[in-house]
């Protein structure tokens, strides 16, 4: 039996970088968590411990900081592309770079330099690059976008067997924390504009879809994003069903007409799926 080295990559995870841009007396903050992962001619470091092909993970970390200073941090995806291309173009032993970025929002309080950290929502991007002249892909997204409809949601007509206890309903709370990723057709979009508009499309579809299931809502959200943003070709979403159960108030002599709920955090239903244009190009590594 022959034993061989399989696919591999290495890098620096969780590089926390905060860039303050001073425009006169007015400041702007970009707060990122950056992960860099590289692959290429790495057989010898695994098989014999020869580090001759290795760009150290500490160097990768330092590059993130240096690029934040040299180029600033403007649009999230553009910063990721700069990093990914640099690692492949500057190192002959590196053939592919994956850069994942998360951005944490800070909202201005008052005045030019005071901020309050935003909510739980995080903006994300995953960049893959084989270098400036090679194949590239950009996947933008968000995670933990918590949304709730207090009505306009039903759930009935499902399979029932001997273990089913859930009652059908024609009026329920629908709540979820959306993790969404959307794949771009190219690498030259107006990233901030695209992100803002795609996020708005997802929220609008969630709010305006009369839901018969969370699956139906997921599809409606992905479809809306693709309809209004031609630069996108695929949307993937993961949406936990944040269950809200009506509290039985009869023991206290009270009615409960869809007013008082118990918010259960676990276990929960988890709905995942993708919506894509029929002409979407293949991107086997874009999501990983």
C-alpha positions in Angstrom: 0.0 0.0 0.0 1.4 3.4 -1.0 0.9 6.3 1.4 0.9 9.8 -0.1 0.4 13.4 1.0 -3.0 14.7 0.2 -4.3 18.3 -0.3 -3.0 20.7 2.3 -2.8 24.3 3.2 -1.4 26.4 6.1 -1.7 30.0 7.3 -2.3 32.5 10.0 -5.8 32.5 11.6 -7.5 35.3 13.5 -5.3 38.2 12.7 -7.1 41.1 14.4 -6.4 44.4 12.8 -8.0 47.8 13.5 -7.3 50.6 11.0 -8.1 54.2 12.0 -8.3 56.6 9.1 -8.0 60.3 10.1 -9.6 62.7 7.7 -8.7 65.9 9.4 -10.5 65.8 12.8 -13.0 63.1 11.6 -12.0 59.5 12.1 -13.2 56.3 10.5 -12.6 52.8 11.9 -12.4 49.4 10.1 -12.2 46.5 12.5 -11.2 43.2 10.9 -10.5 39.5 11.7 -8.3 38.1 8.9 -7.4 34.5 8.1 -4.7 33.7 5.5 -4.2 30.2 4.1 -1.7 29.2 1.5 -1.0 26.1 -0.6 1.6 25.2 -3.2 4.9 23.3 -3.2 4.7 22.1 0.3 5.5 18.4 0.0 9.0 18.6 1.5 8.0 20.5 4.7 5.5 17.7 5.4 7.7 14.7 4.3 11.1 15.8 5.5 10.7 18.9 7.6 12.5 21.1 5.0 11.1 24.6 5.4 12.7 26.1 2.3 9.3 26.7 0.6 7.5 28.0 3.7 6.5 31.6 4.1 6.1 31.7 7.8 2.7 32.4 9.3 4.2 35.2 11.3 5.2 36.9 8.1 1.7 36.5 6.9 0.4 38.2 10.0 2.9 41.1 9.5 1.8 41.4 5.9 -1.7 42.0 7.0 -0.6 44.8 9.3 1.7 46.3 6.7 -1.0 46.3 4.0 -3.4 48.0 6.4 -0.9 50.8 6.7 0.3 50.9 3.1 -3.1 50.7 1.4 -5.6 51.4 4.1 -8.7 49.3 4.5 -11.4 50.5 2.1 -13.7 47.9 0.7 -13.4 44.5 2.4 -13.2 42.4 -0.7 -10.6 44.7 -2.3 -8.3 44.4 0.8 -8.7 40.6 0.6 -7.8 40.6 -3.1 -4.7 42.7 -2.5 -3.5 40.2 0.1 -4.3 37.1 -1.8 -2.6 38.3 -5.0 0.5 39.4 -3.1 1.1 36.0 -1.5 0.9 34.2 -4.8 2.6 36.8 -7.0 5.6 37.3 -4.6 6.3 33.7 -3.6 7.2 31.1 -6.3 6.3 28.2 -4.0 2.8 29.6 -3.3 0.2 28.7 -6.0 -3.0 29.5 -4.2 -4.2 31.9 -1.5 -7.4 31.9 0.5 -8.2 34.9 2.5 -11.2 35.1 4.8 -12.2 38.4 6.4 -14.8 39.3 9.0 -15.7 42.9 9.7 -17.1 44.2 13.0 -19.2 47.3 12.8 -18.6 50.5 14.9 -21.3 53.1 14.8 -20.5 56.8 15.3 -22.0 58.1 18.6 -21.6 61.8 18.3 -18.7 64.0 17.3 -15.8 63.0 15.0 -14.1 60.2 17.0 -16.5 58.4 19.3 -18.0 55.1 18.4 -20.2 52.3 19.8 -19.8 48.8 18.7 -22.6 47.5 16.5 -24.8 44.5 17.0 -24.0 40.8 16.5 -24.1 41.0 12.7 -20.7 40.5 11.0 -19.7 41.2 7.4 -17.6 38.5 5.7 -15.7 37.8 2.6 -13.7 34.8 1.3 -11.2 35.4 -1.5 -9.5 32.7 -3.5 -6.6 33.6 -5.9 -4.1 31.8 -8.1 -2.3 35.1 -8.6 -3.0 38.3 -10.6 -3.1 36.3 -13.9 -4.8 33.2 -12.5 -8.3 32.1 -11.5 -9.9 34.1 -8.7 -13.2 34.1 -6.9 -14.9 36.5 -4.4 -17.7 35.4 -2.0 -19.2 38.2 0.1 -21.6 37.7 3.0 -22.8 38.2 6.5 -23.5 36.2 9.6 -25.7 36.5 12.6 -28.1 38.9 11.0 -31.0 38.4 13.4 -34.5 39.0 12.1 -38.0 38.4 13.2 -41.5 38.6 11.8 -44.2 38.7 14.6 -46.9 37.5 12.1 -47.2 36.6 8.5 -45.9 33.1 9.0 -47.7 29.7 9.0 -46.6 26.1 9.2 -49.0 23.2 8.5 -49.5 20.3 6.1 -46.3 18.6 7.2 -45.8 14.8 7.6 -47.2 13.5 10.9 -46.4 10.1 12.4 -46.5 8.4 15.8 -43.8 10.7 17.2 -45.3 14.0 16.0 -46.4 16.4 18.7 -46.1 19.8 16.9 -49.4 21.4 16.3 -50.1 23.1 12.9 -50.4 26.8 13.0 -51.6 29.6 10.7 -50.0 32.4 12.7 -46.6 32.2 14.3 -43.4 34.2 15.0 -40.7 33.5 12.4 -37.2 34.4 13.7 -33.8 33.4 12.5 -30.1 34.5 12.5 -29.1 34.6 8.9 -25.7 33.5 7.7 -25.6 34.3 3.9 -22.8 34.2 1.3 -23.1 35.4 -2.2 -20.7 34.6 -5.1 -19.7 37.3 -7.5 -19.4 36.7 -11.3 -16.1 38.6 -11.3 -13.6 40.5 -9.2 -14.3 44.1 -10.0 -17.6 45.0 -8.3 -18.3 48.1 -6.3 -18.0 46.0 -3.1 -19.5 48.3 -0.5 -22.4 49.2 -2.7 -23.0 45.6 -3.7 -22.9 44.5 0.0 -25.4 47.2 1.1 -27.8 46.5 -1.7 -27.7 42.7 -1.3 -28.2 42.9 2.4 -31.2 45.2 1.8 -32.7 42.8 -0.7 -32.4 39.9 1.7 -34.1 41.9 4.5 -36.8 43.2 2.1 -37.7 39.6 1.0 -37.8 38.4 4.6 -40.1 41.2 5.6 -42.5 40.9 2.6 -42.7 37.2 2.1 -45.8 35.6 3.7 -44.1 32.4 4.8 -45.5 28.9 4.8 -42.1 27.5 5.8 -38.6 28.8 6.5 -37.4 27.0 3.4 -39.8 29.1 1.3 -38.5 32.2 2.9 -34.8 31.2 2.3 -35.6 30.7 -1.4 -37.4 34.0 -1.6 -34.5 35.9 -0.1 -31.9 34.3 -2.3 -34.0 34.9 -5.4 -34.6 38.5 -4.6 -30.8 39.1 -4.2 -30.1 37.6 -7.6 -32.9 39.5 -9.2 -31.7 42.9 -8.1 -27.9 42.4 -8.2 -26.7 41.2 -11.7 -23.1 40.9 -10.4 -24.1 37.9 -8.3 -24.6 34.3 -9.5 -25.3 32.3 -6.4 -26.5 32.8 -2.8 -26.1 30.3 0.0 -27.8 30.6 3.3 -27.9 28.9 6.7 -30.9 29.9 8.8 -31.6 28.4 12.2 -35.3 28.5 13.2 -35.3 30.5 16.4 -38.4 28.9 17.9 -41.0 30.9 19.8 -43.6 28.8 21.6 -46.9 30.1 22.9 -46.9 30.0 26.7 -49.9 28.1 28.2 -51.5 30.7 30.5 -54.7 28.7 31.2 -53.5 27.5 34.6 -53.6 31.2 35.6 -57.0 31.8 34.1 -55.7 33.8 31.2 -56.0 33.6 27.5 -53.0 33.9 25.2 -54.0 35.2 21.8 -50.5 35.1 20.2 -49.1 37.5 22.7 -46.8 35.8 25.2 -44.1 33.4 23.9 -41.2 31.4 25.3 -38.0 31.9 23.2 -36.2 28.5 23.1 -32.5 28.6 22.1 -32.1 24.8 21.6 -32.7 22.4 20.0 -33.6 24.2 16.8 -34.4 23.5 13.2 -31.6 24.4 10.8 -32.5 25.3 7.2 -29.7 25.5 4.6 -29.8 25.9 0.9 -28.5 27.7 -2.2 -30.2 29.7 -4.9 -28.3 30.2 -8.1 -28.6 31.6 -11.6 -28.9 28.9 -14.3 -25.8 30.3 -16.0 -23.7 30.5 -12.8 -20.1 29.4 -13.6 -18.6 26.5 -11.6 -16.6 27.5 -8.6 -15.5 24.3 -6.8 -13.3 26.0 -4.2 -15.0 29.4 -3.7 -17.0 28.4 -0.6 -14.2 26.6 1.3 
